[in-house]
Amino acid sequence: MRKKLLVIMLVGLFSLPLLAEEWKNAAVVDVQCSAKAKANPDAHTRQCAMGCAKSGFGIFTSDGKFLKFDAKGNAAMVEALKKTEKTDHLRVNVKGDVSGDMIKVESLSLS
């Protein structure tokens, strides 16, 4: 009985990474500007995003919901913005776990 329970627990433990969700080419905006940028997130500029970086970042999902990044995701987004030459139409590929309205970011890259 204990062996069966152990096997079930191990299978469950190794299945957790499979729960991560992935968003490709999602519009990314800083939290401070998310409400006003919702209508046209592609017009939101890199300059504004960097200026409002302290508020954090997030993405708009295909159904229009705004999901914020965790601290790791925010740090990765700042680094990506520093390296890009894009001035607007900021899009990302993000992988992570959703909890409420926040993504625990596993990976993030500008697309």
C-alpha positions, 0 to 999 in steps of 0.5 A: 500500500505504501509503495502505491501511495509513493508512486502516486505522489511521485507521479503527481510531483513530476506532473506539476511542471506540465501545468505551466501555461504558455502565451505566444506573441502576447501584448506586454504593458506595464501595470500602471498603464494597463487600463489605458493601454487595453484598447491598443496595447501595441501603441504602448511605447518602450519608453513609457514601459521603462518609465513605469517599470516600477509598477511591474509588467503583465500581458493581455490574454486573448480574452482581454484579461490582464495578468501581472508578472511575478518579481522574476518576470518583472526583472526579466522584462526590464532586461529584455526592454533594455536590450531591444531596439523596438520602440512599440508593439511590444510582444512577448512569449511567456511560460509560467503558472497562473495564480489569480491574476498573476503569472509565476514566470518560468521563461520570458522573451520578446517576440 
